[in-house]
Amino acid sequence: MTAANAPSTGVPVSFEFFPPKTPEGAEKLRAVRQQLYALRPEFCSVTYGAGGSTQEGTFGTVREILAEGVSAASHFSCIGATRQSVREQLAQLRAMGVQRLVALRGDLPSGYGMGGEFHYASDLVAFIRAETGQDFHIEVAAYPEVHPQARSPEADLKAYVTKVQAGADAAITQYFYSADAYFRFVEDARRQGADVPVVPGIMPITSSTQLMRFSDACGAEIPRWIRLRLQAYGDDVASIRAFGLDVVTGLCEQLLAAGVPALHFYTMNQSVATLEICRRLESSLGKRT
């Protein structure tokens, strides 16, 4: 996306969706996408369940997005996969017209051993490049606050650098609420020679319990002041959402002021909060110009 057709935030935006489990969920997501398309996203990504458990739903949602005239990125995980199964899925995605992948190690469904022929996302990135050359634009994950399973911050940074060296074009971060963590990560990665664009992942705050649950699972830090404010609101949904909009808009303003390459929104298959955040960003940018 060029500057001429970038959305009003001043940088490209992209959105993550998860494959719906019901016909009603699929219909709702179609409406959500149409609302978010008003922001002219660079692409929309679709998540992939543990061990490829949602592959059919993921690919189906990707097909719909492509048919709607928007670039779609399929998440692609490799734990439990074989080289042949990955080769076949890559051919399927290429035949669908997919040009972007979010390459991840992924998680196995509970009760499964390690299995498969890939152990790290860097293995998957290297294999995709060897098999398909430059056919796909490959994004990988980055963790400004350290992957929850990493042995150490140094080991986590090394794993990220290895993914970039294997052929990644860009990275999308886990969500965070401390801009300093993002800035430090980017600086450390560049010092190690990993200078691909690092796109911050943005999680709107719409539910206190949902945010706590996700953050405990993925290792994203919720700053103490945010956690305490959310706890103080209790079940006051309106106050939680208003506070969340203020917090996340402020975070995005910090990131945009520092010149981030894009913003990637974890939408949770909802549109209202993301639309409002982008509207506020447009307003604040307009006041500064």
LINRA-V174887 format. One record per helix or strand of 2 or more residues. SS is the DSSP state (alpha for helix, beta for strand). FROM is the first residue (numbers start at 0). LEN is the number of residues. Records with the same first field share a line. If there is no record, write none. Layout:
BEGIN
SS = FROM-LEN  FROM-LEN
END
This chain:
BEGIN
alpha = 2-3  22-17  49-3  54-13  82-14  120-12  152-14  178-13  207-11  223-10  236-21  271-17
beta = 11-6  42-4  71-6  99-5  136-6  169-4  196-7  261-5
END
